[in-house]
Amino acid sequence: MEWLNMLGSHAVRLWLAQAAVIFFLVSGAALLAFGISLIINSAAALRLIGKMNHWVSFRAATRSIEVPRDTRSIVLRYRYAFAVVFVAGGLFVLHGLLTQFNTRAAITLLGLQVINPRAADWLADSLRWALVLGNALAVVAGIMLAFFPASVSALEALGGKWISSRQATKGANDMHMKMDGWVAIHPRESGGIIVLVALVMIGIFGMMASKVW
């Protein structure tokens, strides 16, 4: 976990703070300019809002990955080959995990030495036994695939129920323009609120700038 070491560096934390201050100062300046434009030239500001409201549909972009693809026929056609891979691979990994696993090496590989030693040992051992369980299940799956294909098909049919995220999130992709409509009806009042928010943002992060430079 090299990134944890990086975040612990004073120089990196200082850089992140400076980047955040610059971002919010620039954002505040942009909001201030937009708020003033709403007050002074509402028509031009509203035209800019209209041009920026270009809708990109997430449902349309993800349509192709929502199509169910059934691979059961391919798995059953080459079930002996898959069975050999599952059983041989699972047994090979199980042998290594049960006879050659080095907790210290795993902690170093995962970068866990930066946390509490007892917690690091627990995480490494938990990962080990999770992998043992997973590979044991792979061996069982391989045996079932070779000798009990009907049971495998029944399990796949039970666990292969298609759940569409597009259906579950239907309606979340609709545009909601109530705020834009309110701004269009009350452009100067909206501009005043935006200017106030922008000034507060600029003031807060302007004071922070002196502390990070």
VOKEFI-408757 format. One line per field, with one value per atom (N, C-alpha, C): atom name; x, y, z negated; residue number from 1. Coordinates in steps of 0.02 Angstrom, whole numbers, plus 32768, in hexadecimal, padded with zeros to 4 digits. Layout:
name: [CA,...]
x: [X,...]
y: [Y,...]
z: [Z,...]
resi: [NUM,...]
***
This chain:
name: [N,CA,C,N,CA,C,N,CA,C,N,CA,C,N,CA,C,N,CA,C,N,CA,C,N,CA,C,N,CA,C,N,CA,C,N,CA,C,N,CA,C,N,CA,C,N,CA,C,N,CA,C,N,CA,C,N,CA,C,N,CA,C,N,CA,C,N,CA,C,N,CA,C,N,CA,C,N,CA,C,N,CA,C,N,CA,C,N,CA,C,N,CA,C,N,CA,C,N,CA,C,N,CA,C,N,CA,C,N,CA,C,N,CA,C,N,CA,C,N,CA,C,N,CA,C,N,CA,C,N,CA,C,N,CA,C,N,CA,C,N,CA,C,N,CA,C,N,CA,C,N,CA,C,N,CA,C,N,CA,C,N,CA,C,N,CA,C,N,CA,C,N,CA,C,N,CA,C,N,CA,C,N,CA,C,N,CA,C,N,CA,C,N,CA,C,N,CA,C,N,CA,C,N,CA,C,N,CA,C,N,CA,C,N,CA,C,N,CA,C,N,CA,C,N,CA,C,N,CA,C,N,CA,C,N,CA,C,N,CA,C,N,CA,C,N,CA,C,N,CA,C,N,CA,C,N,CA,C,N,CA,C,N,CA,C,N,CA,C,N,CA,C,N,CA,C,N,CA,C,N,CA,C,N,CA,C,N,CA,C,N,CA,C,N,CA,C,N,CA,C,N,CA,C,N,CA,C,N,CA,C,N,CA,C,N,CA,C,N,CA,C,N,CA,C,N,CA,C,N,CA,C,N,CA,C,N,CA,C,N,CA,C,N,CA,C,N,CA,C,N,CA,C,N,CA,C,N,CA,C,N,CA,C,N,CA,C,N,CA,C,N,CA,C,N,CA,C,N,CA,C,N,CA,C,N,CA,C,N,CA,C,N,CA,C,N,CA,C,N,CA,C,N,CA,C,N,CA,C,N,CA,C,N,CA,C,N,CA,C,N,CA,C,N,CA,C,N,CA,C,N,CA,C,N,CA,C,N,CA,C,N,CA,C,N,CA,C,N,CA,C,N,CA,C,N,CA,C,N,CA,C,N,CA,C,N,CA,C,N,CA,C,N,CA,C,N,CA,C,N,CA,C,N,CA,C,N,CA,C,N,CA,C,N,CA,C,N,CA,C,N,CA,C,N,CA,C,N,CA,C,N,CA,C,N,CA,C,N,CA,C,N,CA,C,N,CA,C,N,CA,C,N,CA,C,N,CA,C,N,CA,C,N,CA,C,N,CA,C,N,CA,C,N,CA,C,N,CA,C,N,CA,C,N,CA,C,N,CA,C,N,CA,C,N,CA,C,N,CA,C,N,CA,C,N,CA,C,N,CA,C,N,CA,C,N,CA,C,N,CA,C,N,CA,C,N,CA,C,N,CA,C,N,CA,C,N,CA,C,N,CA,C,N,CA,C,N,CA,C,N,CA,C,N,CA,C,N,CA,C,N,CA,C,N,CA,C,N,CA,C,N,CA,C,N,CA,C,N,CA,C,N,CA,C,N,CA,C,N,CA,C,N,CA,C,N,CA,C,N,CA,C,N,CA,C,N,CA,C,N,CA,C,N,CA,C,N,CA,C,N,CA,C,N,CA,C,N,CA,C,N,CA,C,N,CA,C,N,CA,C,N,CA,C,N,CA,C,N,CA,C,N,CA,C,N,CA,C,N,CA,C,N,CA,C]
x: [802A,8000,802C,804F,807D,805A,801A,7FF6,7FEB,7FE8,7FE1,8020,8059,8098,809B,8082,8082,8056,801A,7FED,800A,8036,8055,808C,809F,80D4,80B9,80DE,80C9,80C5,80F4,80F5,80B7,80A2,8066,8028,8022,7FE7,7FE4,801E,8020,800B,8023,800F,7FC5,7FA7,7F5F,7F38,7F4F,7F2E,7F32,7F6C,7F74,7F47,7F44,7F19,7ED0,7EBA,7E75,7E65,7E94,7E8A,7E84,7EB0,7EAD,7E6C,7E58,7E19,7DDE,7DD7,7D9D,7DA0,7DDC,7DE2,7DCD,7DE4,7DD1,7D86,7D6B,7D23,7CFC,7D14,7CF2,7CF3,7D2C,7D30,7D00,7CFC,7CCD,7C85,7C74,7C30,7C21,7C52,7C49,7C3B,7C62,7C57,7C12,7BFE,7BBD,7B84,7B8B,7B57,7B50,7B88,7B86,7B65,7B75,7B57,7B0C,7AF4,7AAC,7A8B,7AAD,7A90,7A92,7ACB,7AD5,7AB6,7AC1,7AA9,7A89,7A4C,7A2B,7A21,7A10,7A02,7A3F,7A79,7AB6,7AC8,7AC0,7AD0,7AA2,7A62,7A32,7A40,7A57,7A6A,7AA5,7AD4,7B0F,7AF8,7AC8,7AAE,7A8E,7A68,7A48,7A7A,7AB2,7AE5,7B09,7B10,7B34,7B09,7AC7,7A9B,7A95,7ACD,7ACD,7AC9,7A93,7A86,7AAA,7ACF,7AF0,7ACF,7AAF,7A88,7AB6,7AB6,7ADC,7ABE,7A7B,7A5A,7A6E,7A71,7A86,7ACE,7AF9,7B40,7B4E,7B22,7B2F,7B00,7ADE,7AAE,7AD0,7B0C,7B2C,7B42,7B55,7B6C,7B32,7AF5,7ABA,7A9A,7AB6,7A9A,7AB1,7A82,7A96,7ABC,7AF1,7B18,7B20,7B02,7B02,7B3D,7B6B,7BA6,7BA1,7B67,7B60,7B6D,7B55,7B5F,7BA9,7BD0,7C18,7C3B,7C28,7C47,7C39,7BFA,7BE8,7C08,7C11,7C30,7C79,7C9C,7CE2,7CEA,7CBB,7CBA,7CF6,7D10,7D49,7D88,7D8F,7DC9,7DC4,7D89,7D80,7D8A,7D73,7D7A,7DC4,7DEB,7E33,7E54,7E43,7E61,7E4E,7E0D,7DF6,7E17,7E18,7E32,7E7E,7EA1,7EEA,7F01,7EE2,7EF4,7EE4,7EA9,7E96,7EC4,7ED5,7F01,7F47,7F5F,7FA2,7FA4,7F72,7F70,7F66,7F3B,7F2F,7F70,7F97,7FD6,8004,8009,8033,8019,7FD7,7FBB,7FC1,7FBC,7FBB,8001,8032,8074,80AC,80A2,80D9,80C6,808E,8079,80A5,80BE,80EA,80C6,80B0,8089,80B1,80F1,811B,8123,812D,8135,80F4,80BB,807A,806E,8081,8079,80A3,80E1,810C,80F1,80DA,80C0,8083,8058,801A,8025,8061,806E,804C,803F,801B,8048,8089,80B7,80AE,8087,807E,8047,8022,7FEC,8001,7FD6,7FE3,7FF7,802D,8045,8010,7FE9,7FB6,7F7F,7F6C,7F3A,7F55,7F95,7FB4,7FB4,7FC6,7FC5,7F7E,7F4D,7F07,7EF0,7F00,7EEB,7F0C,7F4D,7F70,7F54,7F47,7F2B,7EE4,7EBE,7E79,7E7A,7EA8,7EAE,7EC2,7EEF,7F05,7ECA,7EA3,7E6C,7E33,7E2B,7DF9,7E0D,7E4F,7E68,7E63,7E70,7E69,7E22,7DF2,7DAB,7D98,7DAE,7D9E,7DB9,7DF6,7E14,7DF7,7DE4,7DC2,7D7F,7D5C,7D1D,7D29,7D63,7D74,7D7F,7D9F,7DAA,7D67,7D3B,7CF9,7CD2,7CD7,7CB4,7CCE,7D10,7D2D,7D15,7D12,7CFB,7CB2,7C89,7C43,7C3A,7C63,7C5D,7C6D,7C9D,7CB1,7C81,7C67,7C40,7BF6,7BE4,7B9D,7B87,7B89,7B78,7B30,7B02,7ABC,7AB5,7ADA,7AD7,7AF5,7B2B,7B49,7B18,7AF5,7AC4,7A8C,7A76,7A41,7A59,7A96,7AB2,7ABA,7AD2,7ADA,7A97,7A64,7A21,7A06,7A16,79FE,7A24,7A66,7A8E,7A97,7A7F,7A89,7A4E,7A25,79EC,7A05,79EC,7A04,79E1,7A0A,79F1,7A0B,79DE,79F2,79F8,7A34,7A3C,7A16,7A0B,79E4,799C,7980,793C,7939,796C,796D,7974,7996,79A1,7976,7942,7916,78F7,78FC,78E2,791A,7951,7989,79AE,79A1,79C3,799C,7962,793A,7959,7951,796A,793B,7959,7933,7949,791D,792F,790D,78F6,78D1,78FD,793C,7968,7975,797E,7989,794B,7910,78D2,78CB,78DE,78D9,790A,7947,7978,795F,793F,7925,78EE,78C5,7890,78AB,78DD,78F9,7945,795A,79A2,79CB,79B0,79D7,79DB,79A4,79A7,79D8,79D5,7A04,7A4C,7A57,7A9A,7AB3,7A87,7A9B,7AB0,7A8A,7A9B,7ADD,7AE7,7B25,7B61,7B58,7B8F,7BA0,7B6D,7B79,7BA0,7B8A,7BAD,7BF4,7BFF,7C42,7C6F,7C55,7C7E,7C92,7C63,7C73,7CAA,7CA3,7CD5,7D19,7D19,7D59,7D78,7D4F,7D69,7D87,7D64,7D7C,7DBE,7DBE,7DFA,7E31,7E1F,7E52,7E79,7E56,7E78,7EA2,7E8A,7EB0,7EF0,7EEE,7F28,7F66,7F5D,7F97,7FB5,7F8F,7FA8,7FCC,7FC0,7FDE,8015,8023,805A,8089]
y: [7FC5,8000,803E,8047,807F,80C2,80C5,8105,811C,80EE,8102,8125,810C,812E,8173,8179,81BA,81EC,81D5,8203,8218,81EE,8200,8234,8243,8274,82BB,82E5,832C,8350,8342,8364,8353,8313,82FE,831E,831E,833D,8388,83A9,83EF,83FC,83D0,83D7,83CE,839D,8392,83CE,83EA,8425,8460,846B,84A2,8497,8459,844A,8457,8444,8450,849A,84C1,8509,8529,8516,8531,851F,84E0,84C9,84F2,84FA,851D,8569,8584,85CB,85D7,85AC,85B2,85A7,8575,8567,85A2,85C0,85FA,8635,863F,8676,866B,862C,861D,8628,8612,861D,8668,868D,86D5,86F6,86E3,86FF,86EC,86AD,8697,86BB,86C2,86E5,872D,874F,8795,879A,8768,876A,875F,8736,872D,876F,8796,87D5,880A,880E,8844,8833,87F5,87E1,879C,879B,875B,8732,8751,872C,8705,8726,8703,86CA,86D5,86A1,8665,8672,863B,8614,8638,8615,85E7,85FE,85D4,8595,859D,8563,8531,854C,8521,84FA,8519,84F7,84C1,84CE,849F,8463,8468,8432,83FD,83E0,83AB,8368,8344,8307,82CC,82A7,8269,8230,8203,81CE,8194,8185,814D,810B,8109,80CB,80BA,80ED,80E0,80CA,80E7,80D6,8090,8076,8034,7FFE,800D,7FDC,7F9B,7F9F,7F63,7F34,7F4F,7F23,7F07,7F1B,7F03,7EC7,7EB1,7E79,7E38,7E0C,7DCC,7DA0,7D82,7D54,7D12,7CDE,7C9D,7C73,7C62,7C3B,7BF2,7BDF,7B9B,7B66,7B71,7B3F,7B35,7B6B,7B65,7B40,7B51,7B2F,7AE5,7AD2,7A8B,7A66,7A89,7A69,7A57,7A82,7A75,7A6A,7A47,7A40,7A1A,79E9,79C4,79F0,7A19,7A46,7A78,7A95,7AC3,7A9F,7A61,7A3B,7A31,7A20,7A15,7A55,7A8D,7ACD,7ADE,7AD7,7AE8,7ABC,7A7A,7A4C,7A54,7A53,7A58,7A9B,7AD0,7B12,7B1B,7B03,7B09,7AE2,7AA4,7A7C,7A9A,7AB5,7AD4,7B0F,7B3A,7B75,7B61,7B30,7B18,7AFE,7AD8,7ABE,7AF7,7B2B,7B63,7B89,7B94,7BB9,7B93,7B51,7B2A,7B15,7B14,7AFB,7B2E,7B62,7B90,7BD9,7BE6,7C2C,7C4E,7C89,7CB0,7CF1,7CF5,7D2F,7D70,7D6F,7DAB,7DC3,7D93,7DA5,7DC2,7DA5,7DBF,7E06,7E13,7E56,7E89,7E75,7EA2,7EAC,7E77,7E7C,7EAA,7EA6,7ECF,7F14,7F22,7F63,7F6D,7F37,7F3C,7F4C,7F52,7F60,7FA6,7FD1,8015,8018,7FE1,7FE2,7FB9,7FB4,7F8F,7F47,7F2D,7EE9,7EB3,7EB7,7E84,7E88,7EC5,7ECD,7EB4,7EC0,7EA9,7E5C,7E3C,7DF3,7DD9,7DF9,7DE2,7DE9,7E21,7E2A,7DF7,7DEB,7DBB,7D75,7D61,7D1E,7D19,7D50,7D4F,7D46,7D69,7D62,7D1B,7CFE,7CB9,7C89,7C8C,7C5C,7C6A,7CA8,7CB7,7C97,7C99,7C7A,7C2D,7C12,7BCA,7BB5,7BD9,7BC9,7BCE,7C04,7C0E,7BD6,7BC2,7B8E,7B49,7B3E,7AFF,7AFB,7B32,7B34,7B29,7B42,7B37,7AED,7ACA,7A82,7A5D,7A6F,7A50,7A5E,7A9C,7AAE,7A85,7A7A,7A52,7A0A,79EE,79A8,79A3,79D3,79D1,79DA,7A05,7A12,79D2,79AB,796F,7935,792E,78F2,78FF,793C,794C,798A,7987,79C2,79D9,79AA,79BE,79E9,79D9,7A01,7A47,7A49,7A8A,7AB4,7A96,7ABB,7AD6,7AAD,7AC3,7AFE,7AF9,7B31,7B70,7B68,7BA2,7BC3,7B99,7BB5,7BDB,7BC0,7BE1,7C22,7C20,7C5B,7C8B,7C77,7CA1,7CCE,7CDE,7D09,7D4F,7D69,7DAA,7DE2,7E0F,7E4B,7E87,7EAD,7EE5,7F25,7F42,7F83,7FBA,7FB1,7FE3,7FE5,7FAA,7FA8,7FC1,7FAE,7FC3,800E,802E,8077,809E,807E,809F,80DE,8115,8154,8180,8161,8188,81AD,8199,81B8,81F3,8202,823A,827C,82AD,82F1,8314,8336,835D,83A6,83D0,8414,8448,8434,8463,849E,8491,84C7,84F7,84DB,8506,8531,8513,8538,8570,8564,8598,85D1,85BE,85F2,861B,85FA,861E,864F,863D,8669,86A1,8693,86C5,86CB,86E3,86E4,8712,874D,877C,8765,874A,8730,86F5,86CA,8691,86AA,86DD,86F9,8714,8734,874F,8718,86E1,86A8,868A,8681,8664,8691,86D2,8701,86FB,86F7,86F1,86B1,8679,8639,863D,865B,8661,868B,86C2,86ED,86C9,86A3,867C,8649,8626,85F4,8614,864B,866E,8686,869F,86B8,8680,8648,8610,85F4,85E5,85C6,85F9,863A,866D,8671,866A,8669,862A,85F3,85B4,85B8,85E0,85E4,85FC,862A,8644,860F,85DB,85A7,856E,8568,8531,8549,858A,85A4,85CC]
z: [8000,8000,8000,8037,803D,8037,804D,804A,8003,7FD2,7F8C,7F75,7F8A,7F7A,7F99,7FD6,7FF8,7FD3,7FBD,7F9A,7F57,7F3B,7EFC,7F04,7F41,7F4D,7F46,7F22,7F19,7F5C,7F89,7FCA,7FF3,7FF1,8017,7FF9,7FB6,7F97,7FA6,7FA7,7FB6,7FFE,802C,8073,807C,8059,805E,8043,800C,7FF0,8020,803F,806F,80AC,80C4,80FE,80ED,80B0,809C,8098,807C,8076,80BB,80E9,812D,814F,8148,8167,814F,810D,80F3,80FF,8102,8114,815D,818A,81D0,81D8,81B5,81B8,819D,8166,814A,817A,819C,81CC,8207,821E,8254,823F,8202,81E8,81E1,81CA,81C3,8206,8239,827B,8296,828B,82A4,827F,823D,8216,822C,8238,824E,8293,82BF,8302,82FE,82CF,82C7,82B2,8289,8272,82A9,82CC,82FD,8340,8359,839B,8395,837B,836E,83AD,83E5,8422,843A,843A,8450,8421,83E0,83AF,83B7,83C5,83CE,840F,8442,8480,8474,844A,8439,8414,83E6,83C2,83F3,8423,8454,847E,8490,84B8,848F,844E,8423,840F,8415,8401,8439,844B,847D,8459,8464,843F,845E,8434,8449,8423,8447,8428,8413,83D2,83B9,83D0,83D6,83ED,8434,845F,84A4,84A8,847E,8480,8466,843A,841C,8438,846F,848A,849E,84BC,84D6,849E,8464,842D,8404,8415,83F1,8413,844B,8470,844F,8438,8419,844B,8434,845E,8438,8452,8431,844A,841E,8431,8419,83FF,83E5,841A,8457,848C,849C,849B,84A9,8470,8432,83F8,83F9,8408,8408,8443,847B,84B6,84A7,8482,8472,8427,840A,83C1,83A6,83CB,83B1,83B0,83E3,83E3,83AA,83A0,8367,8325,8320,82E2,82D2,8304,82F9,82E1,8301,82ED,82A6,8294,8251,821C,8228,81F5,81EF,8228,8226,820A,8222,8209,81C0,81AB,8165,8137,814A,8120,811C,8154,8154,8124,8128,80FD,80B4,80A8,8064,8044,806C,8052,803D,8065,8054,8017,8013,7FDB,7F99,7F9B,7F5E,7F47,7F75,7F62,7F69,7F92,7FA0,7F94,7F76,7F6C,7F38,7F4A,7F1D,7F0B,7ECD,7EB8,7EBE,7EAB,7EAE,7EF7,7F24,7F6B,7F87,7F71,7F89,7F70,7F31,7F16,7F3C,7F4C,7F73,7FBA,7FD9,801D,8021,7FEF,7FEE,7FD0,7FB7,7F99,7F56,7F31,7EF2,7EB7,7EC4,7E8D,7E70,7E92,7E7A,7E44,7E3A,7E09,7DCC,7D9A,7D5D,7D6E,7D51,7D62,7D58,7D21,7D15,7D4B,7D5D,7D92,7DD4,7DE2,7E20,7E23,7DEA,7DE7,7DF3,7DD4,7DDB,7E23,7E44,7E89,7EB8,7EAD,7ED8,7ECE,7E90,7E84,7E9E,7E98,7EB3,7EFE,7F1F,7F68,7F7A,7F53,7F61,7F5E,7F28,7F21,7F51,7F65,7F99,7FDB,7FEA,8027,8022,7FE6,7FDC,7FEA,7FCE,7FD8,8022,8043,8089,80B5,80A9,80D2,80C2,8084,8073,8098,809B,80C1,810B,8125,816B,8179,814B,8153,8153,8124,8122,8162,817A,81B8,81F3,81F6,822B,822A,81EE,81E7,81FB,81E5,81F7,8242,8260,82A8,82D0,82B7,82DB,82D2,8294,8285,8277,8269,8259,8281,82C4,82EC,82E2,82D4,82CA,828C,8257,821A,8226,824E,825E,8286,82B6,82DE,82B2,8280,8253,8228,8210,81E7,8211,824F,827B,828A,8295,82A4,8267,822B,81EE,81E0,81EB,81DC,8216,8251,828D,829D,826C,8278,828A,82C2,82DB,82B5,829A,8278,829E,82BB,82E5,82BC,82BE,829B,82BF,8301,8326,830D,82FF,82E5,829D,8276,822F,8228,8258,8252,8284,829C,82CC,82AB,82CE,82B3,8298,8282,8268,82A0,82DE,8317,8333,8316,832F,831A,8346,8337,8306,82D6,82A6,82AC,82C7,82D9,82AC,8270,8246,8232,8221,820D,8247,8284,82BE,82CB,82C2,82CC,829A,825C,8228,8238,824F,8261,829C,82CD,8307,82F3,82C2,82AB,827F,8256,8228,8233,826D,827C,824F,823F,8216,81CD,81B3,816F,816B,819E,81A0,81A5,81CE,81D4,8192,816C,812B,80FB,80FB,80CF,80E4,8125,813E,812E,8135,8124,80DA,80AF,8067,8057,8074,8069,8082,80BD,80DA,80AE,8093,8068,8028,800B,7FCF,7FDF,8018,802C,8036,805A,8067,8026,7FF8,7FB9,7F8F,7F89,7F60,7F7C,7FBD,7FDA,7FE6,7FEA,7FED,7FAC,7F74,7F33,7F2B,7F47,7F42,7F6C,7FA2,7FCE,7FA9,7F7A,7F55,7F27,7F18,7EEA,7F0F,7F50,7F76,7FA6,7FA6,7FCE,7FA3]
resi: [1,1,1,2,2,2,3,3,3,4,4,4,5,5,5,6,6,6,7,7,7,8,8,8,9,9,9,10,10,10,11,11,11,12,12,12,13,13,13,14,14,14,15,15,15,16,16,16,17,17,17,18,18,18,19,19,19,20,20,20,21,21,21,22,22,22,23,23,23,24,24,24,25,25,25,26,26,26,27,27,27,28,28,28,29,29,29,30,30,30,31,31,31,32,32,32,33,33,33,34,34,34,35,35,35,36,36,36,37,37,37,38,38,38,39,39,39,40,40,40,41,41,41,42,42,42,43,43,43,44,44,44,45,45,45,46,46,46,47,47,47,48,48,48,49,49,49,50,50,50,51,51,51,52,52,52,53,53,53,54,54,54,55,55,55,56,56,56,57,57,57,58,58,58,59,59,59,60,60,60,61,61,61,62,62,62,63,63,63,64,64,64,65,65,65,66,66,66,67,67,67,68,68,68,69,69,69,70,70,70,71,71,71,72,72,72,73,73,73,74,74,74,75,75,75,76,76,76,77,77,77,78,78,78,79,79,79,80,80,80,81,81,81,82,82,82,83,83,83,84,84,84,85,85,85,86,86,86,87,87,87,88,88,88,89,89,89,90,90,90,91,91,91,92,92,92,93,93,93,94,94,94,95,95,95,96,96,96,97,97,97,98,98,98,99,99,99,100,100,100,101,101,101,102,102,102,103,103,103,104,104,104,105,105,105,106,106,106,107,107,107,108,108,108,109,109,109,110,110,110,111,111,111,112,112,112,113,113,113,114,114,114,115,115,115,116,116,116,117,117,117,118,118,118,119,119,119,120,120,120,121,121,121,122,122,122,123,123,123,124,124,124,125,125,125,126,126,126,127,127,127,128,128,128,129,129,129,130,130,130,131,131,131,132,132,132,133,133,133,134,134,134,135,135,135,136,136,136,137,137,137,138,138,138,139,139,139,140,140,140,141,141,141,142,142,142,143,143,143,144,144,144,145,145,145,146,146,146,147,147,147,148,148,148,149,149,149,150,150,150,151,151,151,152,152,152,153,153,153,154,154,154,155,155,155,156,156,156,157,157,157,158,158,158,159,159,159,160,160,160,161,161,161,162,162,162,163,163,163,164,164,164,165,165,165,166,166,166,167,167,167,168,168,168,169,169,169,170,170,170,171,171,171,172,172,172,173,173,173,174,174,174,175,175,175,176,176,176,177,177,177,178,178,178,179,179,179,180,180,180,181,181,181,182,182,182,183,183,183,184,184,184,185,185,185,186,186,186,187,187,187,188,188,188,189,189,189,190,190,190,191,191,191,192,192,192,193,193,193,194,194,194,195,195,195,196,196,196,197,197,197,198,198,198,199,199,199,200,200,200,201,201,201,202,202,202,203,203,203,204,204,204,205,205,205,206,206,206,207,207,207,208,208,208,209,209,209,210,210,210,211,211,211,212,212,212,213,213,213]
***
